[in-house]
Amino acid sequence: MTDLARRGRAPTPEFIAGNGLINRRALLGSGLAVAGALATGATATGAAAEPLKEDPWGLEFGQITPALQTPSPFEKAVVRTLSNPEGELRNSHARTPHHLLNGTVTPNSLHFSINHCGIPNIDPAQHKLVIHGMVRQPLEFTLDTLSRYPLVTRMHFLECAGNSAPMFSNEPMQITAQALHGLASNSEWTGVPLSVLLDEAGIDARAKWLIAEGADAQHLDRSIPVKKAYDDALVVVYQNGERLMPGNGYPMRLLVPGYQGNMNVKFLRRLKAVDQPAMSMFETKTYSQLLPGGKTWRFHFLMEVKSFITHPSLGHNLKDRGFYAISGVAYSGAGRISKVMVSADGGKSWGEAALQGPVHDKAFTRFIMPWRWDGQPAVLVSRAWDEAGNAQPMRAEFVAARGQTSKPLTSPLGFPNQHYNSTTSWAVDGKGEIKHVYV
Amino acid sequence: MSMFKGTAAVALALGLAAVAAQADSPNLGKPISESDLKTWDIAILPDGTNLPPGRGTPAEGAKLYEQQCQACHAEGGKGGGSPGAGPLVGGPPLTDGIDTVKTIQNYYAYATTVFDYIRRAMPFQAPRSLSDDEVYALTAYILAANKLIGESDVMDAKTLPQVKMPNRDNFILPYPDRI
């Protein structure tokens, strides 16, 4: 059908899977045509619109433009949730409100952040990064000198290895996508390829690891394979176009795309080339995974393929029947997202979701699945695949390999284990209320 | 000598193109000597590389523990004194479940990790304030309380890497090709 012929018409939706999933091709034409088609199938409220009048904000001079703009006061609920609101002498973290955001870029003020000993107040003029150890010439860099390099800009997600850990609970916790999955965010990062700096220092061919260390109060350190450093690692100096947020590593951090968040060392001050890993506390204990039976995975690194539905999800109750765009984010540390399937009947039948391009390597990709809710109970699930062929495991499959807790978790803030990546399911009941379920 | 061999190996491995690219590189790093960055060079490797001179015993560590650690980690390292300060002594078997608390006794693969973390991060409100002798003594105290060394064993650069941790052989590499 030509665009002109389509104009003003309402094609019949093509249902492709149970409980009202519609072929994503419906999204390819005009969005209005899709909405029109679905409105004919089920009128939303039946109430006609009211006659229009002038609103008060249009009848007075507005606020003068500020230097640094902040969100509308009507958006005050869109904030990160805190793990340590009383400021105790321990780690503190804040989670991204996925269920209140859209697109793929996480605003800097809402990027997740975990700090094991507070956020240091670093003077960028005094901060230094040294590269030394098994190199020909140890070198010292500053924010100014690094900023003079030809910088590269890439879109990448960052995810704490402990993200989604509440799903290790043997019973589903009734918490939002923010509480479940809020320790992952996605930004456009700008920095210097680490390979350039290592070449300038003349790294020894026998050096297999870099000990990356921060300038924070515990001088957090992780061992990074030199192989990864030469693959795609960056020393990052900008986040979404501005200097890094203090909680995200100001003034410079390591970025090892697709690898567990803690390895992306913040406040980076030192890289030492060595022939063996340091077995630092965070790699030997915290960010390693205890398996059923008592063995442990060490140096897992990779954040494996994951997706979750953000809209609708727990916290958004459906008020009306009719059209909804199910959407969410998918990402993989092993490369680009190749496919996302969505089910509205708890996994009995599936339809392929549309991916919003461009689809970046190791980055959030938003998927959309048109859906018509008929008012009956439904269970919404998403499942992603990456270009390396890895499929996101269903929960039962994941738990069979990795285990779960023997008692239900009582707080979403604990980390019973690491590297959780199964599917997430949201059950919609006949009243439109949404609960977290395991299918 | 080893530095010369290393440089030669890099040149051979990367070939002439890489050497040319490096000459084109911005080269904005300021040369610094290893001795000038010694204060920052604190990472200890599991074979004991970079352990500093010094020594300490469990008895010396016990006194320091009371002054420096007990307020958060509780008496005898049993934990629970302060939120976030986990137990330093004991630990259930790792077969208890995938959410078993990981401790020095049931989990750590290398005793050097204990020394390294105390020296870089503890006490939380005054990191880097302990002397190397004090760090050796506290490490000795914690290892002895876990019955991983004897009550009168001296910990130093030679003895610490030789402490055999019970869980050392229970680690698996899921992605060996990424190393």
Boltz contact constraints between the chains, C-beta under 6 A:
constraints:
  - contact:
      token1: [A, 88]
      token2: [B, 83]
      max_distance: 6.0
  - contact:
      token1: [A, 89]
      token2: [B, 124]
      max_distance: 6.0
  - contact:
      token1: [A, 90]
      token2: [B, 83]
      max_distance: 6.0
  - contact:
      token1: [A, 90]
      token2: [B, 84]
      max_distance: 6.0
  - contact:
      token1: [A, 117]
      token2: [B, 124]
      max_distance: 6.0
  - contact:
      token1: [A, 130]
      token2: [B, 37]
      max_distance: 6.0
  - contact:
      token1: [A, 132]
      token2: [B, 37]
      max_distance: 6.0
  - contact:
      token1: [A, 136]
      token2: [B, 7]
      max_distance: 6.0
  - contact:
      token1: [A, 137]
      token2: [B, 31]
      max_distance: 6.0
  - contact:
      token1: [A, 138]
      token2: [B, 32]
      max_distance: 6.0
  - contact:
      token1: [A, 139]
      token2: [B, 29]
      max_distance: 6.0
  - contact:
      token1: [A, 140]
      token2: [B, 30]
      max_distance: 6.0
  - contact:
      token1: [A, 140]
      token2: [B, 32]
      max_distance: 6.0
  - contact:
      token1: [A, 141]
      token2: [B, 29]
      max_distance: 6.0
  - contact:
      token1: [A, 145]
      token2: [B, 28]
      max_distance: 6.0
  - contact:
      token1: [A, 148]
      token2: [B, 28]
      max_distance: 6.0
  - contact:
      token1: [A, 149]
      token2: [B, 26]
      max_distance: 6.0
  - contact:
      token1: [A, 199]
      token2: [B, 22]
      max_distance: 6.0
  - contact:
      token1: [A, 200]
      token2: [B, 25]
      max_distance: 6.0
  - contact:
      token1: [A, 200]
      token2: [B, 27]
      max_distance: 6.0
  - contact:
      token1: [A, 200]
      token2: [B, 29]
      max_distance: 6.0
  - contact:
      token1: [A, 204]
      token2: [B, 6]
      max_distance: 6.0
  - contact:
      token1: [A, 205]
      token2: [B, 9]
      max_distance: 6.0
  - contact:
      token1: [A, 205]
      token2: [B, 10]
      max_distance: 6.0
  - contact:
      token1: [A, 205]
      token2: [B, 13]
      max_distance: 6.0
  - contact:
      token1: [A, 211]
      token2: [B, 43]
      max_distance: 6.0
  - contact:
      token1: [A, 217]
      token2: [B, 127]
      max_distance: 6.0
  - contact:
      token1: [A, 218]
      token2: [B, 121]
      max_distance: 6.0
  - contact:
      token1: [A, 219]
      token2: [B, 120]
      max_distance: 6.0
  - contact:
      token1: [A, 221]
      token2: [B, 43]
      max_distance: 6.0
  - contact:
      token1: [A, 225]
      token2: [B, 179]
      max_distance: 6.0
  - contact:
      token1: [A, 270]
      token2: [B, 40]
      max_distance: 6.0
  - contact:
      token1: [A, 276]
      token2: [B, 45]
      max_distance: 6.0
  - contact:
      token1: [A, 278]
      token2: [B, 43]
      max_distance: 6.0
  - contact:
      token1: [A, 278]
      token2: [B, 45]
      max_distance: 6.0
  - contact:
      token1: [A, 279]
      token2: [B, 46]
      max_distance: 6.0
  - contact:
      token1: [A, 279]
      token2: [B, 110]
      max_distance: 6.0
  - contact:
      token1: [A, 279]
      token2: [B, 113]
      max_distance: 6.0
  - contact:
      token1: [A, 281]
      token2: [B, 113]
      max_distance: 6.0
  - contact:
      token1: [A, 281]
      token2: [B, 117]
      max_distance: 6.0
  - contact:
      token1: [A, 284]
      token2: [B, 109]
      max_distance: 6.0
  - contact:
      token1: [A, 284]
      token2: [B, 113]
      max_distance: 6.0
  - contact:
      token1: [A, 285]
      token2: [B, 102]
      max_distance: 6.0
  - contact:
      token1: [A, 285]
      token2: [B, 107]
      max_distance: 6.0
  - contact:
      token1: [A, 290]
      token2: [B, 98]
      max_distance: 6.0
  - contact:
      token1: [A, 292]
      token2: [B, 98]
      max_distance: 6.0
  - contact:
      token1: [A, 294]
      token2: [B, 94]
      max_distance: 6.0
  - contact:
      token1: [A, 294]
      token2: [B, 95]
      max_distance: 6.0
  - contact:
      token1: [A, 295]
      token2: [B, 170]
      max_distance: 6.0
  - contact:
      token1: [A, 295]
      token2: [B, 172]
      max_distance: 6.0
  - contact:
      token1: [A, 296]
      token2: [B, 170]
      max_distance: 6.0
  - contact:
      token1: [A, 296]
      token2: [B, 171]
      max_distance: 6.0
  - contact:
      token1: [A, 297]
      token2: [B, 172]
      max_distance: 6.0
  - contact:
      token1: [A, 297]
      token2: [B, 174]
      max_distance: 6.0
  - contact:
      token1: [A, 298]
      token2: [B, 171]
      max_distance: 6.0
  - contact:
      token1: [A, 299]
      token2: [B, 173]
      max_distance: 6.0
  - contact:
      token1: [A, 300]
      token2: [B, 174]
      max_distance: 6.0
  - contact:
      token1: [A, 301]
      token2: [B, 178]
      max_distance: 6.0
  - contact:
      token1: [A, 302]
      token2: [B, 175]
      max_distance: 6.0
  - contact:
      token1: [A, 403]
      token2: [B, 98]
      max_distance: 6.0
  - contact:
      token1: [A, 405]
      token2: [B, 99]
      max_distance: 6.0
  - contact:
      token1: [A, 406]
      token2: [B, 97]
      max_distance: 6.0
  - contact:
      token1: [A, 416]
      token2: [B, 99]
      max_distance: 6.0
  - contact:
      token1: [A, 417]
      token2: [B, 98]
      max_distance: 6.0
  - contact:
      token1: [A, 417]
      token2: [B, 99]
      max_distance: 6.0
